[in-house]
């Protein structure tokens, strides 16, 4: 039955008119091949900091911030930089409710993860054993109606074979949106906002955990989550983010 459904889906893509989410031209997928080649060419090894994924000169193995103050997370994989016009895709998903973009983000992130796997395996990072998303507060979830991180994490888990734990983390304290705060305020705003759900307290000991999010800006949210996971015994934490903001 499953192969039949895949064939049917492929046939429907030919029959039903569609347009590229970026350029608006006719496309069989959510993103046309031209835009995929232009904006999502995999980054070569050494061009990003392996810890925070910020772009680097080829001669620099790690960024200065991660050398001076290593974060709680161990690595970051990203599909793209958070620049125009890709930022509009993120906003369309997060605030426009364009949920069809979440599987696209997952496919592009899976491509980046698998293409960069050799680079990250050199620093001791095979694929995470368990995948989760950044949790929203109950109030924000009611307003938005969905959690964009989990909407990405579900198809990413299917594409990569990683196990998914959608309720691994809890948001125990509501916070101001990080995007509305200056960088110095973000650390105090997010401190103590997360905890591990009690049923999973012993599940993550010794595991490599992947945390999915749409955008990484200063990394404070993901750093706070990684610190919680490490306190509960996680051996390693890798961020899997669709887009990375440039400094």
ZIWO-V309911 format. One record per backbone hydrogen bond with DSSP energy under -1.0 kcal/mol. CO is the residue of the C=O (numbers start at 0). NH is the residue of the N-H. If there is no record, write none. Layout:
# ZIWO-V309911
CO/NH  CO/NH
This chain:
# ZIWO-V309911
0/4  1/5  2/6  3/7  4/8  5/9  6/10  7/11  8/12  10/14  11/15  17/26  19/23  24/19  29/20  31/35  32/36  33/37  34/38  35/39  43/46  46/55  48/52  49/75  53/48  56/59  62/66  63/67  64/68  74/238  76/240  79/243  80/82  82/85  82/86  84/87  85/89  86/90  87/91  88/92  89/93  90/94  90/95  91/97  96/98  97/100  98/101  100/104  101/105  102/106  103/107  104/108  105/109  106/110  107/111  108/112  109/113  110/114  111/115  115/119  116/120  117/121  119/124  120/123  129/209  130/164  131/211  136/140  137/141  138/142  139/143  140/144  146/150  147/151  148/152  149/153  151/155  152/156  153/157  154/158  155/159  156/160  162/130  164/167  167/196  169/194  176/179  177/180  181/184  184/188  185/189  186/190  189/192  192/171  192/172  194/169  196/199  197/200  203/206  206/234  206/235  207/128  207/129  208/237  209/131  210/239  211/133  212/241  213/242  215/244  218/222  219/223  220/224  221/225  222/226  223/227  224/228  225/229  226/230  227/231  228/233  229/232  232/205  235/208  236/73  236/74  237/210  238/76  239/212  241/79  242/215  243/81
